């Protein structure tokens, strides 16, 4: 039996909530935050927003391939996605909440999951945290520079 893992990131952006939400809703931008190649492989049913509800992105990290499906899309407040295919995680849920605050937007980003490999959950969580710390400045720069 595996233990559920959780990581949480909070970040302030000196930009309006809609602008921050839009940046994080674009699947390809996750490639700037976490390791691997990311591409949208299925559009949402909403022709005005192909990255919206029901869209699917493929994430490739070496030999690992995941599919993440957007399961909640409430502009400009919340995006949720689940890993719907792939290995080595299960019961994966990513939730991004966007809140307008003085001077900009606060992002609260939580990822919960279970590892299919005993004891690997801590490695995955540590890798996610290290990647975020290394890369979040790219998001801040891209959004604030828009």
N, C-alpha and C positions, 0 to 999 in steps of 0.2 A: 504494500500500500504506500502511496506517495502522499507527501504533505503539501497542501496548497501553498503557493508562493505568491507574494504580492510586492510590487514596487510602486512607488508614488513619486511623481515629479511635480513640482510647483514652479511656475515661472511667470514673471511679469514682462509684459510687452508694452512699450510706449507707442501703442497704435490702437485704433478702434477695434472693438470686438469683431465686427464683420470682417475686417481685414485679416485678423489673426485666424478666425474660423476658416476663411477661404484658403489661407496658406496651408493649414493643417488638413483640410479636406482633399487636397490634391495628393493622390497616392504617391506620385513620383517624389514628393518632398520628403517622404519617410526615408528615402535612400540617403538623404543628407544628415539624418539623425542616427540611424542604426546601420550596422554592417549589412552588406548584401546588395543585390540588384532588386529593384522594385519596379513593377509595371502593372498597369490596370489591364486585366484580361477579360473583364465583363463590365459593360456599362450599366448604370442604373436604368430603370424604366422611365425616368424623368429626362426627357431630351434636353432640358435646360441645364441640367447638372449631371453629367455622366459619372461623377465621383460620388453620387448620393446613395440613398437607401438601395440596397441590393447589389451595389457594385462590388466587384471582387478584384483584389490585387494579388499578384504572385510575388513572393519574396524568396529569393535564392541566396543562400549563404553556403558557398562551397557546394557540397553534395546534398545539402538540406534544401528542400523545397516546401514552402507553405502556401496555402491560400487563405487570405483573410477577407471575410465578407462583412460589409457595412450592414449592421442590423438595426441601427438607430441613427437618424440624421435629422436633427432639429436645428435648423439655421436660425440664429447664430449661437445657440447655446450648448449643444451636445452632439458628439459623435461617438458611437460605440461600434466595435467590430469584434468578430470572433474568428479564431482559426477554424476553418471548416474542412480543411484537408491538410495533411502533412504530419511531419514528425519533427522533433521529439517531444512536443507538448500536447496536452489535452486540456479541455475545459478552460481554454484561453479566452479572456475577455479584456479588451482594451477600452477604456472610457476616458474621453477628453471632454472636460467641462470648461466653458468659457464664461467669465464673469467680468462685466464692466466695472472698473474701479477708477479712483481718481488718477488721471493722467494716462489711462490706457486699459489694458486687459490682463486679467489673471487667468492663467491656464492651470487647471488641476488635472493631471493625467495619471491614471491608475491602470496598471496591468496586473491581472491575476491569472494564474495558470497552475497546472500540475505537470510534473515531468513524467514521461513514460519510462525513464531510466532512473532507478533508485539513486538518490544523492546528487543527481545532475541539476536539480532545481536551483540549488544555491549558485551553481556555476552560471546558469542561464540568467538568473536575477542579477548576479554580479556583473555579467557582461552587459546587460541592458543598462544598468546604472552607470558603468564606466563609459559606455558609448554616449549616453545622454550628457554626462558631464563634459565630455570631450567635444560634443557637436552642437549643443543647444545654442551656442553663440552664433552659429551659422543661421539658425532660424531667427534669432533676435536681429541679426544684421539684415537678413533678407526681408523681414517684415517691416522693420523700422526704416529701411532704405527704400521701401516701395513708394 
